[in-house]
Amino acid sequence: MTKSATPKVSLENPFDTARPQEFSVPGQASYEPGLYEASLQQGYDLIQRPRKAAGVRNIQRQHAKGRMTIWERLSVLTDEEPTVLFQNWGKNLDGASLVTAVVKIGGRDVAVYGHDFTVRAGSMDATNGKKLARLFELAGKRRIPLVGLNDSAGAYVPAGVGGLDGYAEAFTALRKISGVVPSIMCMFGFNAGGGSYLPRQGSFLIQPNNTFFGLTGPGVVKSVLGEDVTPDELGGPGVHSQSGVTDFVVPDEVAALRKVRALLNYLPSNNSELAPFQPTSDPVDRKTWDIDILLKKAFNSPSGFNTPLDISIIIQQLCDHGDFMEVQPDRARNTITALGRMGGNVVGFVANNSAVASGQIDIDAAYKNARFIRFCNLYNIPVIFMEDTTGFLPGKEQEQNGIVQAGRAMLDAIIDLRTPRFLVIVRNAFGGAYASYNNYPTGADLVVALPSTRAAVMGPAGVEFVYKEELQKMRAEVSLRIAGGEDAASVKAWQTEQEAALKVRYERELMNPNEALSLGSISQIVMPCDLRALLCKNMAFHLAHYVAEPFNGVQREFH
């Protein structure tokens, strides 16, 4: 018995009885192909080539890596067959490794590009650069969003400087539509060099697990620096999600494409529109009793008003049906940035999260806030700020790494914000953090406070400054009484009791919303159960009188 030969892999069905493609006209009596039909056959083959020419082996290799082909990705992403803009497939395959198209996603026109890794590893040449630039120009001209499906080995080396020129042309065109139309980039496979720069120019970047992108790959790092590093350690989602380069980490490619569809649902098509309104069955005057329950459990606990709480629970209670999408959820958890809907209107949320580091604003939190606020400003998205912070994070490390610069970036973004913007003070609002966090002087349209608000120049440490003379006299008396022979333990107990009384007095007199209310720094006190109703009503009013248009402010020196 002879050893059987290795079966040949083929996409051809041996039982397929389909006849060769005919190019007859309906009603034609007979069909005799000639020169004309031969030219039609050649044209038909060229039309089909981009989808079929990769061959079984290359498709298998792509699937073996856990990746889809570009055509499979498009089928998951889109509502209907895409309109492919260029089907070029020249002798040298110039331009063939990139697909550009206009598609329907959620009923909206969207410009899409995607690398075809089965052709020259999705590499970039001059033709590809021109194709990308034309797509970006089309998106800006027709005011439609852009989606990028990146899966590229970088510049095509045999193309020489042409590949670099292609990237440069694409960089320039994409930069020109930044702030005009929103863009969402997905990172599939292994991307390096220009394949990383280009997508990070987009508004949002989505990275599945087991993918890489970076300035250089591990091999270059090894040869230049002598360091052994894995792709995941160098440019995996765990790295980029912490630095803010990646906005969303997802399990796989299908999850990434679904995230694109979900995110587009919150975004306008361009900077002259509001985000799409979505009617809701969730009453705008729904009582938010769960906020009451959360605060009751927190503040009635042994640690009282120092108890941390997860602000995302309050955001959930405010949003229609509790649905919202957090942006950069893995970075700087001491602040939350999210997109949600209230009364059908898309709203951005920027919220201190006291469940992490008391909600203090550090460098990462400040930059995370600034970037999100700037995006909302460009695309006509109103913002609700939720304040519960003891201030900016102090310390040598923060100062050395530029907390002043980061805090200024956040403050600049808030001052420049032109969309309807509210401030809800949940609890702590101290010092410079209060002064720079969307209050009336910085341009807020509405400032309200919960009864649990503690607004002051300083937190509990302010006792030492406000009651400085009383404390000095008390401590001098303690020294005299101990020197006079009184029991030290009883004197110290008396001192502790007096200091506690001053702390209570400080909280009663200064760490509350009373002074802010009397000065007009806040508009009103709102009960937690009425928070959604109040915010929905005021947001509907401001949006009804807001004109969605491009940002026309002065280009500031910093951004």
N, C-alpha and C positions, 0 to 999 in steps of 0.2 A: 504494500500500500504506500503510495507516494505522499509526501508531505504536501498539504494543500497550499496553494499560493496565497499570499496576502491579498485580501479583497481590495479592489480598487474603489476608493471613495468617489461618489459622484452624486450630483444633484438631479441627474436625469432619471426619470421614472421609466424603467424598461417596459412597463405595461401601458405607458401613455400612448394613446392612439391619436393624439392631436396632430392635425396636418400642419404643414408649413404655413407661415403667415401669408394670407392673401391680401391683395390690395385692390379688390374689386369694388365697384360702386354699387350701392343698393339698386336692384332692378336690372343689373347688367345681365344680358342674355348669356354671354360666354366669357370665360376668363383665360386669356392667353398672355402671360407675362412677357414683357419686352424690356427695352432699355429704360423706359420710364419706371416700370415696376422694380427694376434692379436698383435704380437710384433711391426709390422709396424704401427698399429693403435695407440699403446702406444707412439711410437716415434713421430708420427704426432701430437698427442695431446700435447706432450711436446714442440714441435716446435711452436705450436699456442698459448701455454699458456701465454707467456709474454704479448701478445697483447689482450688476452681475459679474463684473470683471474681476472682483477680488478673488474669486475662486473658493472652493471648499476649504482648502488647506489654510488660507489666511483667515477665513472666518472661524475655523476651528481654533486656531491659535488665539484669536481675540476672545473667544468664549472660554478657552482654557485659563485665561487670566482673570476670569470673572467679569469681563467687560462685554457690553453689547457693541454691535456695529453702529455707525452713525444712522443708518436707515432704521434700525430697531429702536434707537433712542428717539428718533423723530416720531415713530409710530406710537410710542408711549406718551410723548409730550403733547401731541397735537390732536385737534378735533377731527381733522380731515386731511386728505392727501396734500402735502406741501407743494407750493409753487416754487420749483427750483429755478434760481435765477441764472446760473451758469452751469452748463453741462460739459464744460471743456475737458478734453481728454486727449491731449496732443501726443506726438511721438515720444517726447521726453517726459511725459506725464506732468508737465508744468500745469499747476493749478488743480490737478485732479485730486489732490489729497485734502481738499477743503470743499465743503458743501455750503452754499449760501441759499437761503430760501425765505419766502414770506409764508407764514402759517396762521392758522386760527387756533387760539387757545382761549377757552372760556368764551367763545364768540367774538373775541377781539383779534384784530390783525397784529401780528408780532413778527419782527425781523429776527431770523435765527441763523447762526453759523455753527458749523460743527466740523471738527477734523475727522477725516476718514483714516484711521490708523492702519487699515488693511492696505493702504496705498502709500508707499514711501514713509511709513510710520507717522503719517499725518504731518510731515515736516513742512516748513514754510519756505516758499520761494517768492520771487518778485511778482509772479502772476497771482499767487494767493494774496499777497499784500494789497494788490490793486482790487481784487475781489472783495476783500474785507473792507477796504476804504469805501468802495462804492456802496456796500451794504450799510455801513454806518451813515454815510451821507443820505441814503434813501430813508433810513429810520428817522434822521433829523428832519429831513424835508417833509416827509409824510406824517411826522409826529406820532410814531408808533414805538412801543417798547422794544428792547433788544434782549435776546437771550443767546449766550455763548455756551457751546458744548465742547470744552477743551480736552483734547487727547492728542498731544503732539510731542514729538521728540525734539522740537526746536527748529532752528534754521537748517535748511537742506544744504549740507556741506559742499557737495559738488556744484551747487549754484553760486558759490562764492559770495561776493558782497551783495548779490541780488537778493539772497534770502534776508540779509540784514536790512537792505533797503525796503523789502516787503514789510518787515516788522515796523520800521520807522514810519512808513506811510500809514500803516494801520494804527500805530500809536497816535499819530497826529489827528487822524480822522475821528478816532474814538474820543480823544480829549475834547474835540470841538463840539461834540453832542452831549458831553457831560453837563448835567444840569438842565438839559433840554428835554431829554427822554430818559426814563429810568432803565437800567440794564441789570441783568442777573446772569452771573457766570457760574457754570458748573465745572469742577475740576475732576476729570476722569483719567485714570492711568497714571503715567509718569511724565510730568512736565518740568522743563527746566529753561533757564534763561528768559528769552523773550516770551516763551510760553507761560511764564509766571507774571511778568510785568503787564502784559496786555490785559488778561482777565482782571487783575487787581485794579485796573482803571474803572471797572464797573461799579455800580451802586452796591451790589451785594454779591458775596461769593459763597458758594455751597461746595463743601468737600466731603465726599463719602469716606468711610474707613478704608484702609488698605490702599490709599493713593498717596502720591508725592508731588509736590511742586516746590521749586526753590530757585535761587540764583544759580547755584551749581549743584551737581549731583555728588553722591558720596565718593565716586572715583576721583573727581577733581579735588575734593577736600583732602583725600588721601595723598594724592600726588603733590599737592602744593604745601599742605600743612603737616602731612604725616599722621593725620588723625584717622582712626578707624571709627566710622559712624554709620549707623543703618539709615536707610531712607526715611523710616518712620521717626527716628530721633532727629533727623535733619530738617525734614519738611512734611511730616505727617500731620494729620488733623489735630493731634494733641498739642503740637507746637504752635500751629497757626491760629488755633482757636483761642489760645491764651494771649497771643500778641495782638489779636484784633485783625489779623490779615484775613482770616476766615470768619464769616458771620454765622454760618450754620454747619454743624457736623451731622451727617446722616449715616445710616448703616450701609447703604448700597446705592447703586445707580438709579434703580426704580424709585427709591425714597427721595433721591435728589430731584428727579424729574417731577415727582408729585409736589415737592416743596416749591419748585418753580411755579407750578400752577396755583398753589395755595397763596404764595407771596404776591403773585400778580393780582390776585383778588383784592388786595389791599392798596394797590398802587394805581395812580392815574396813568393815562397813556403818555402824557407830556406835561410840561410845566405851565400850560394854560388851562388846565382842567382840575376839578376836584377829583379825589379818588371815587371810585364807583359807589353809589348809594345802594344799599341792600335792604329792602323792606324786612322788618322783623316782627315776629309775634310776641316778643318779650316786651311787656309794657314799660314805657319810659318812666312811669311813676311807681315801678315795683319797689317795695320796701326792701332795703338791704339789711335785714336782721342779722345775717351772718357776720357782718362787720361789727355789730354790737356784741355778738357772742365772742368774737375774736378778741376785741379790746377788753371785754369784761374778764375773760380768762387770763389775759396777760396782766392787766393792771391790778387785779384783785389777788394776784399771786404774792407770795412772800417778798419777792424782789420789787413789787409795785411798779412804779413808772420807769424803772430801769430794766424791765423785762423786754428782751428782744422779741420781734414779731416779723413774720414773713409778709412783706407788703404785696407780694403777688396774689395773695388771697383777697386783698381788697380790690386789686385790679380786676380779678376774676368776677367779683361781685358787681362791679360797675359795668362790665361789658355785656353786650347782648348775648344771652344764653351762656355767659361765662367763657366765651371763646375769644382768645387773643393769641398773638404770635410774638414770642420773645425774640429779640434780635441780640446776637452775641451772648447767648445764655451761659456759655462756659467761661466767660471772661468777667472779672470784676463784679462778683456777685453782690457786692455792697451797693450796687446800683442796678436798677432794672430798666431796660429800654424795650418797648413793645409796641406793636400795632394791634388795635382792636376796633370794635364798633360800639357806638352808643346811639340808640335810636336810629340805627341804620347808617350813621355817618362814621367814616373812618377817623380814628383819633390816635395820636401817638401818646405814649405814656413814658415819662421820665420820673423814676421814683427811687428815693433812698430806701435801702433795705436793711433795717436794723438787725435782722437775723444774722448778718455777716458784718463783723467789725463795727458794730453799733451804727452802721450806715454812714460811717465817715467817708469823706470824699478823698481818695488818693489819686495818684497820677493816672492809673489805668481807668478809674471810674470817670475822671474828668474828661479824658480823651474819648472814652466810649460815649459819654453824654453829648459832647460837642459834635461828634460826627453824626450822631442820630438827629440832633436838633437841626443841624445844617441841612440834612436831607429833607426833613419835614418842611423846612423853610423854603427850599427850592421847589417842592412839589405840592405846595398848598395844603399841607396836612396840619390841622390844629393839634396843639399839644397840651396835655394836662400834666403838670408837675405835682408830685406828691412828696412833701418834705417831712423827713423824720431823721435828722442827723445831728450829731453833737459837734460837727464842724469838719474842717479839713484835717487830714491826718498829719500830725506833727512828727518831727524827727529828722535826724541827720541824713538818713538814706533818702527820704522824700525830697529834702532840700537839694541834696547833691544831684539827684536825678531830674530836678526841674519841676517841682510841684507848683511853683509860681507860674511857670510857663503853661503848664497843663490847666491850672485853674483859670488863667487868663483866657485860654482857648475856649473853655466852657462858658465863661462870662461873656466873651465876645459873641459866641453863637446865640446866647440868650438875648442879648441886647439887640442883635440884628434880626431876631425872629419877628416876622410880620404877620403870621397867621394868627387866628384866635388862640389865646393861650391863658390857661387858668392855673392857679396855685391852690392846692389843698394842703393845709398844715395839719398833719396827723398827730404829731406829738412834739418832738424837739425841733426847735428852729433857733440855733445859737450863732452868734458872732458873724464872721465873714461868710459863713455858709448861707445864713439867712440873707445877708446883704446882696449876695450874688445869685440868688436862686429864684428868679422870675417873680419878684415882688412888684408892687405898683411903680416904684421909682425906675425899675429896669424895663417896664413896659407891659406888665400883666394886664389883661382885660378884666379879670375877676380873681379876687383872693378871698378864700373862706377858710375857716378853721373849725376843727372838731373841738368839743369841750375839753378834750385831753391835751390841748395845745400847751406847750411850755416855751414861749418866745422870750428870749433874753439875750443880753450881750454875752453873758457867759452862763454855763451850766451850774451845777452845784458848787463848783469851785469859786463862783462869784461871791459866795458868803465871805470869803477872806478879804474882798475888796469893799463890798458894800458895808459890812459891819466891822471894819478894821479897828476902829477905836474901842468898840465894845469888847472885841476879842483881846486886844492888848491889855485893857483893864482887867479882864477876867483872868488872863494868864499871869499877870502880875500879882493878882490876889491869890492865885493858887500857890505861887512861889512863897508869898509871905505867910500863908496859912501853914504850909508844910514846914517852913523855917520856924514858925511859932510853936511847933510841936504837935499840930493836929495829925491825925492818922492819914498817911499819904494815900492809901487806897480809897478812903471815903472822900477825900478831896478830889482825887482823879475821877471818881464816879460822879461827883457834883459837876465837874468840868465837862464831862461827856454829856451830861443831861442838859447843861446850858448851851453847849454847841449844837446839840440836836434841836433845841428849841429855836435857835437862830436859823437853822436850816429850814425848819418848818415855816418860820416867819418869811424867809427869803422866797420860798416856793409860793407862799400865799400872796405876798406883796408884788413879786416881780416875775416869777416863773409861771406865768399864766397868760391867757389872751386878752386880759382886761385892758392893759395899757395900749396894746396894738389896736384893739377895737376902738378905744376912745380917740386915738390919733388918726383913725381912718386907714391904718396900715393894712387892716383886713376889713372886708365888707360886712361880714356877718358870721355868727356862730351857726353851724349846721349840725343837726343831730345825725349820728352815724346811719340810722335807718333811712334817712331822707337824702342821702348823698347822691345816689344815682338820679333821683328825680330832679334835684336842683341842677346837677351838672348837665343832664340831658336837655333840660329846658333852656338853660343859658347858652349851651352850645348850638342848639337849633337857631336861637335868635342871632348869634354872632355869625354863623355860617350863612344865614339868609341875607345878611348885609355885607358879606365878604365877596370881593370880586377876585376870582381865580385868574392869575396872570403871572408871567415870568417875573422873577426877582429883578428889580431895577435899581437896587441900592448901589451905593458907591462900593467899588472893589477895595476892600480894606487891605492893609499891608500884611496882616497875618491871617492865617486860616488853618 
